[in-house]
Amino acid sequence: MNITDRFLKYVGFTTTSDENTNMTPSTPGQMIFAKHLVEELTSIGLKDVDLDKNGYVTATLPANTDKDIPTIGFIAHMDTSPDMSGRHVKARVVRNYDGSDIVLNQEKNIVFETEKYPEILQYKGQDIVVTDGTTLLGADDKAGLAEIVTAMEYLIAHPEIKHGKIRVGFTPDEEIGQGADHFDVAKFNADWAYTMDGGEIGELEFENFNAAGAKVYFTGTNVHPGYAYHKMINSMRIAQQFIGMIPRHETPEHTQGYEGFYHLTNIEGTVEKTTLSYIIRDHDRDRFERRKKEIQHLVNKINAEFGEGTATIEIKDQYFNMREKIEPVMHVVDLAFEAMEAVGVKPNVKPIRGGTDGSRLSYMGLPCPNIFAGGHNFHGRFEYVPVQSMEKAMQVVVKIVEILANK
């Protein structure tokens, strides 16, 4: 199966994750997709194909040479972001893209405008997979899945390419920060691995945000509005005041590169109870710790004004910058860099303004830098991926194992 058809098949599975179910995987669609992947990996000839009770898929491509070669892994995640619906994805391929705006949905007047997303112009003449504008696409990270499976199929079909033992791992719930929760690093038994979970072609990443999630709870008092004078305490208004206390320019829409941020992701409120959900991000560990202290300080200021207990906060660390764990083994990054150049891709080494399973896996003992999967505008209706970028990512996987076997 070619990589385009495989990717289009994968995005047809509904695998949106959900942080509120307290299950692993967090949604049943991920397990359905995992079972499909098990059947596919078995059918193309991989060995030791396994699906555990938590929805983690692993498999092995045995070595085809007697040389002593390190075992490496390739990892991608099966879930899609809960930021937008991933149900009934209607993807199509715009062949030989001509550089004009793309009408995604005539009926609903949803248009992909190149003025807003000019990055697409670099792919003029290529084949672009888009949505119909009513869902996300799911290239994050079903493009990565398709690239890994297609690479394994290619290596099986070309035994003249010598390689060591290769491990494959597909995880659930990466988008809600739980993708490595039940990953058995010892059982995976690789010397290092790569996540195929980056963005545009050429991305190669070994440093990422330090990340935490915060929930801020506000308590109010409800009284009939006709008799509320000096009695009602509206928790939503207090929450609104708190939102205004967060530095306006320390938000995702005002930051780039190594700059961190506070990001308000959800609001649920009534007069008596309001909850704000934030994510806190920074590449620098000291600044990251200061950010957590600052948001706690703002909660204290609210309580000083409105009374103790008006606001409470829960902060939970999610993952840390993998750079600390990758720098001692930089040869794993150098290998990916060399493979990209060998297949005609210009490496673009940059920090991840986010995280991957590799972030936590690196701290669990499995060094795991991140390689491009090829997509753009993840988590939204204007997400797209060039077919040629997926093909190049697949070639990078093949070239990594080939170069390693020849060293």
C-alpha positions in Angstrom: 0.0 0.0 0.0 1.4 3.4 -0.9 1.8 6.0 1.9 -1.0 8.2 0.7 -3.6 5.5 0.7 -2.3 4.3 4.1 -2.6 7.8 5.6 -6.1 8.3 4.2 -7.2 5.0 5.7 -5.7 6.0 9.1 -7.4 9.3 9.3 -10.8 7.5 8.8 -10.4 6.1 12.4 -11.8 8.3 15.1 -9.1 8.5 17.8 -9.6 11.8 19.6 -8.2 11.5 23.2 -10.1 12.8 26.3 -8.3 13.8 29.5 -11.6 13.4 31.5 -12.3 9.7 31.2 -9.6 8.4 33.5 -9.1 5.4 31.2 -6.2 4.2 29.1 -6.6 4.5 26.3 -8.8 7.4 27.1 -11.3 6.7 24.3 -12.5 3.4 22.7 -11.6 4.5 19.1 -7.9 4.3 19.9 -8.2 0.7 20.9 -10.1 -0.1 17.7 -7.4 1.6 15.6 -4.7 -0.2 17.6 -6.2 -3.6 16.7 -6.2 -2.5 13.0 -2.5 -1.6 13.3 -1.7 -5.0 14.9 -3.4 -6.8 11.9 -1.5 -4.6 9.4 1.9 -5.0 11.1 1.4 -8.7 11.2 0.3 -8.8 7.5 3.4 -6.9 6.3 5.7 -9.3 8.1 6.8 -7.8 11.4 7.4 -10.1 14.3 6.5 -10.0 18.0 3.5 -7.8 17.2 1.8 -7.1 20.5 -1.1 -5.0 21.8 -1.3 -4.6 25.6 -4.3 -3.8 27.7 -3.5 -0.1 27.7 -3.5 0.2 23.9 0.2 0.2 23.3 1.3 -1.5 20.0 4.8 -2.8 19.6 6.5 -4.9 16.9 9.9 -6.0 15.7 11.7 -6.0 12.4 14.4 -8.6 13.0 18.0 -7.8 11.9 19.0 -9.2 8.5 22.7 -9.1 9.2 25.1 -10.7 11.7 26.8 -7.4 12.4 26.7 -6.0 15.9 24.3 -3.1 15.4 22.4 -1.1 18.1 18.7 -1.7 18.3 16.7 1.4 17.5 13.1 2.3 17.6 10.5 4.4 15.8 7.5 5.7 17.7 4.3 7.6 16.8 1.0 8.2 18.5 -2.4 7.0 17.5 -4.6 9.7 19.1 -5.6 13.1 17.7 -6.1 16.3 19.6 -9.3 17.0 21.5 -8.9 20.7 20.4 -11.1 19.9 17.4 -13.3 17.1 16.2 -11.5 14.2 14.5 -14.8 12.3 13.8 -15.8 11.5 10.2 -12.7 13.2 8.8 -13.2 13.8 5.1 -9.7 14.2 3.6 -8.9 14.7 0.0 -5.7 15.2 -2.0 -5.2 18.4 -4.0 -3.0 17.1 -6.9 -0.3 19.4 -8.3 -1.2 22.3 -6.0 -1.2 25.5 -8.1 -0.6 28.0 -5.3 -4.1 29.4 -5.1 -6.6 29.5 -2.2 -8.2 26.1 -1.6 -12.0 25.9 -1.2 -12.3 23.2 1.5 -16.1 23.4 1.9 -18.2 25.1 -0.7 -21.4 24.7 1.2 -20.1 26.2 4.4 -17.8 28.7 2.7 -14.6 27.4 4.4 -11.6 28.5 2.4 -7.9 27.9 3.0 -6.4 31.3 2.3 -2.7 31.5 1.3 -2.5 35.0 2.7 -3.1 33.6 6.2 -1.0 30.5 5.7 1.7 31.4 3.2 3.9 28.4 4.2 1.9 26.3 1.8 3.3 28.1 -1.2 6.6 26.3 -0.8 4.7 23.2 -1.8 3.4 24.5 -5.1 3.4 21.6 -7.7 3.1 19.0 -4.9 0.1 16.9 -3.7 -1.5 18.3 -0.6 -3.9 16.4 1.7 -6.5 18.7 3.3 -9.8 18.4 5.2 -13.3 19.5 4.3 -12.9 22.2 6.9 -15.2 20.7 9.5 -12.6 18.6 11.3 -8.9 18.4 11.9 -6.9 16.2 9.5 -5.0 14.0 12.0 -1.5 14.3 10.4 -0.5 14.7 14.0 0.4 11.9 14.2 -1.2 9.6 11.7 1.3 10.9 9.1 4.1 9.6 11.5 2.3 6.2 11.7 2.0 5.9 8.0 5.6 6.8 7.5 6.9 4.2 10.0 4.7 1.4 8.7 5.5 2.2 5.0 9.2 2.3 5.9 9.0 -1.2 7.6 7.2 -2.6 4.6 9.8 -1.1 2.3 12.7 -2.6 4.3 11.0 -6.0 4.2 10.6 -5.8 0.4 14.3 -4.8 0.0 16.4 -7.2 2.0 19.5 -5.9 0.2 19.3 -3.0 2.6 21.1 -4.4 5.7 19.9 -3.3 9.1 19.9 -4.2 12.7 17.0 -5.0 14.9 14.3 -2.4 14.7 11.5 -1.8 17.2 8.2 0.0 16.4 6.0 1.5 19.1 2.6 3.2 18.7 1.1 4.9 21.8 -2.3 6.3 22.8 -3.1 9.6 24.5 0.0 11.6 23.6 -2.2 14.7 23.0 -3.3 14.7 26.6 0.2 14.2 28.0 -0.3 10.6 28.9 1.4 8.8 25.9 4.3 7.6 27.9 2.4 6.7 31.1 2.4 3.0 30.5 5.2 2.7 27.9 7.4 -0.3 29.0 10.9 1.0 28.1 12.6 -2.2 29.4 10.3 -4.4 27.2 10.8 -2.1 24.2 14.5 -2.8 24.7 16.0 -0.3 22.2 19.2 1.6 22.6 17.5 4.8 21.4 14.5 5.8 19.4 12.9 8.5 17.3 9.4 9.9 17.4 8.0 10.7 14.0 5.9 13.6 15.3 7.4 16.8 14.1 6.0 19.4 11.7 7.2 20.6 8.4 9.7 18.8 6.3 13.3 19.0 7.7 12.4 19.5 11.4 14.8 17.7 13.7 14.3 18.4 17.4 16.0 17.4 20.6 14.8 20.1 23.0 11.3 20.9 24.0 9.2 22.8 26.5 9.1 22.0 30.2 5.4 21.6 30.7 2.8 21.8 33.4 -1.0 21.9 33.6 -2.9 24.1 36.0 -6.5 24.2 37.1 -7.7 27.3 39.0 -10.9 27.0 40.9 -13.0 30.1 41.9 -15.8 29.9 44.5 -18.7 32.4 44.6 -22.1 32.9 46.3 -25.3 32.9 44.3 -28.2 35.1 45.4 -31.3 36.2 43.4 -30.0 39.1 41.2 -32.9 41.3 42.4 -31.6 41.0 46.0 -27.9 40.5 45.3 -26.6 43.9 46.5 -23.5 43.3 48.7 -24.4 39.6 48.9 -23.7 38.0 45.5 -20.1 36.9 44.8 -19.9 36.0 41.1 -17.1 33.5 40.6 -17.0 34.1 36.8 -16.3 37.8 37.4 -13.4 37.0 39.7 -12.1 34.5 37.2 -12.3 37.2 34.6 -10.2 39.4 36.8 -7.7 36.7 37.2 -7.4 36.2 33.5 -6.6 39.9 33.1 -3.7 39.5 35.6 -1.9 37.1 33.4 0.7 39.0 31.3 -1.0 39.6 28.0 2.2 39.2 25.9 3.1 35.9 27.6 0.6 33.9 25.6 1.0 31.6 22.6 -0.1 34.2 20.1 2.6 36.6 21.2 5.6 34.2 21.7 8.0 32.3 19.5 11.3 30.4 19.5 12.4 29.8 23.1 9.8 32.1 24.6 7.5 30.5 27.1 3.8 31.2 27.9 0.7 30.7 29.9 -2.2 29.4 27.8 -5.8 29.4 28.9 -7.3 26.3 27.3 -10.8 26.1 28.8 -13.3 27.9 30.9 -16.3 26.4 32.8 -18.3 28.6 35.0 -21.4 29.5 36.9 -22.0 32.2 39.6 -21.0 29.8 42.3 -18.1 27.9 40.7 -15.7 28.6 37.8 -12.7 26.6 36.6 -9.9 27.9 34.4 -7.6 25.4 32.7 -4.1 26.6 31.8 -1.0 25.0 30.3 2.4 26.5 31.4 5.4 26.2 29.1 9.0 27.3 29.0 12.2 25.8 27.6 14.4 27.1 30.5 13.9 25.1 33.7 14.4 28.1 36.0 11.9 30.3 34.1 9.5 27.4 34.1 9.7 27.1 37.9 9.2 30.8 38.2 6.1 30.7 36.0 4.5 28.1 38.3 5.3 30.3 41.3 3.9 33.4 39.6 0.5 31.8 38.8 0.3 30.7 42.5 1.2 34.3 43.5 -1.8 35.6 41.4 -4.1 33.1 43.2 -2.8 34.5 46.5 -3.6 38.0 45.4 -7.2 37.0 44.5 -7.6 35.5 48.0 -6.1 38.6 49.6 -8.8 40.7 47.9 -11.8 38.5 48.0 -11.1 36.3 51.0 -9.1 33.1 51.7 -10.4 30.1 49.8 -12.0 32.2 47.0 -9.4 30.8 44.6 -7.4 27.5 44.7 -5.0 26.0 42.3 -3.7 22.6 41.3 -0.5 22.4 39.3 0.8 19.2 37.8 4.1 18.8 35.9 3.6 17.0 32.5 7.1 16.6 31.0 10.5 18.2 30.9 13.0 19.4 28.3 14.6 16.3 26.8 17.8 18.3 25.9 19.4 17.3 29.2 19.1 13.6 28.3 20.0 13.9 24.6 23.1 16.0 24.8 25.2 13.2 26.3 24.3 11.0 23.3 24.3 13.5 20.5 25.3 10.8 18.0 21.6 9.9 17.8 20.8 13.4 16.5 23.8 13.4 14.2 22.6 10.1 12.6 19.2 11.6 11.8 20.9 14.8 10.5 23.1 12.7 8.2 20.1 10.6 7.0 18.1 13.7 6.1 20.9 15.1 4.0 21.4 11.8 2.3 17.8 11.8 1.0 17.9 15.4 -0.1 16.2 17.0 2.9 17.8 20.1 4.5 17.8 19.6 8.3 16.1 22.3 10.4 17.3 21.8 14.0 14.9 23.8 16.2 13.3 23.6 19.6 9.8 22.0 19.9 7.2 24.5 21.0 5.4 21.6 22.5 6.3 18.1 23.5 6.2 14.5 22.3 6.2 11.1 23.8 10.0 11.3 23.3 10.2 14.1 25.9 9.2 11.8 28.7 10.7 8.6 27.2 14.1 10.3 27.3 13.7 10.8 31.0 12.6 7.2 31.3 15.9 5.9 29.8 15.1 5.9 26.1 16.8 8.8 24.3 14.3 9.9 21.8 14.7 13.0 19.5 11.9 14.0 17.2 11.8 13.9 13.3 9.4 15.7 11.0 6.1 14.0 10.0 5.4 16.7 7.4 2.2 18.4 8.5 1.2 22.0 9.1 -1.5 23.8 11.2 -2.0 20.8 13.5 -5.2 20.6 15.7 -7.4 22.7 13.4 -9.6 22.8 10.3 -6.8 24.1 8.1 -4.4 21.3 8.9 -2.6 19.8 5.8 0.3 17.6 4.9 2.1 17.4 1.6 2.4 13.8 0.3 6.0 14.4 -0.8 6.9 15.4 2.8 5.5 12.1 4.1 7.5 10.2 1.4 10.7 12.0 2.5 10.1 11.2 6.1 9.6 7.5 5.2 12.9 7.7 3.3 14.6 9.2 6.3 13.6 6.2 8.5 15.0 3.8 5.9 18.2 5.8 5.6 18.8 6.0 9.3 18.8 2.2 9.7 20.9 1.8 6.5 23.6 4.3 7.6 23.7 2.8 11.1 24.3 -0.7 9.7 27.2 0.6 7.6 29.0 2.5 10.4 
